[in-house]
Amino acid sequence: QVHLVESGGGVVQPGGSLTLSCAASGFTDFTFSDYAMNWYRQAPGRQREFVAAITRAGDNTIYGDSVKGRFTISRDNAKNEMYLQMNSLKLEDTGVYYCNGVRGSRGYWGQGTQVTVSS
């Protein structure tokens, strides 16, 4: 079973930066590079929202409107890891950040890591 584990969350001041990581394991018939990867986040009282996506080879990315120009998604297929570099953080970026892997119609989720932007 594919297992995803997020790390790197914490408390940061507005305008600051933080980098999240997602480590993937448990592959059998497929490899990490067979999965398109995404970041989602969920703030208290809100629905889970899309943050960023990256293609299998890491050659293309897309971002949610609220983070465009501030966040950068990347992946290292040799390490089975995916990252989210967050810059110019705002209070509205606070929430639990989840990594998500997709192959075909199936999706896999990590447990999430808390990001708190506070002065």
C-alpha positions, 0 to 999 in steps of 0.5 A, a space after each residue: 500500500 502506498 504510504 505518504 508522510 508529510 513533514 516540515 510544518 510549524 509556526 512562521 511569521 507573516 512574510 516568512 518561508 517554510 518548506 514542506 516535504 512528502 515522503 512516499 513509500 510502499 510501492 509494489 507494481 508501480 513507482 513514485 514516478 508513476 504518480 502525479 502529486 498534489 498538495 492540498 490544505 484545510 483550514 479550520 471550518 473550511 473545505 479542503 482546497 487545492 494548492 499545487 500539482 506536479 506531473 509525474 516527471 516534474 516537468 509541469 506544475 499548476 497552482 491554486 490562485 491563492 498561492 500562485 507566485 508564492 509557492 513552488 511545488 517540486 519532486 525528487 523521484 530518486 528520493 521518492 519525495 515531493 516538496 512545497 516551498 512556501 514564501 511570503 506566507 500570509 495568515 490565510 495560509 494557516 491550515 493542515 497541509 496534505 500530500 496526495 498521489 494520483 495514479 489513474 483514478 486512484 488517490 492516496 493521502 498522507 496524514 497532514 502537517 500543520 502550518 501556522 502563520 502567526 505574528 
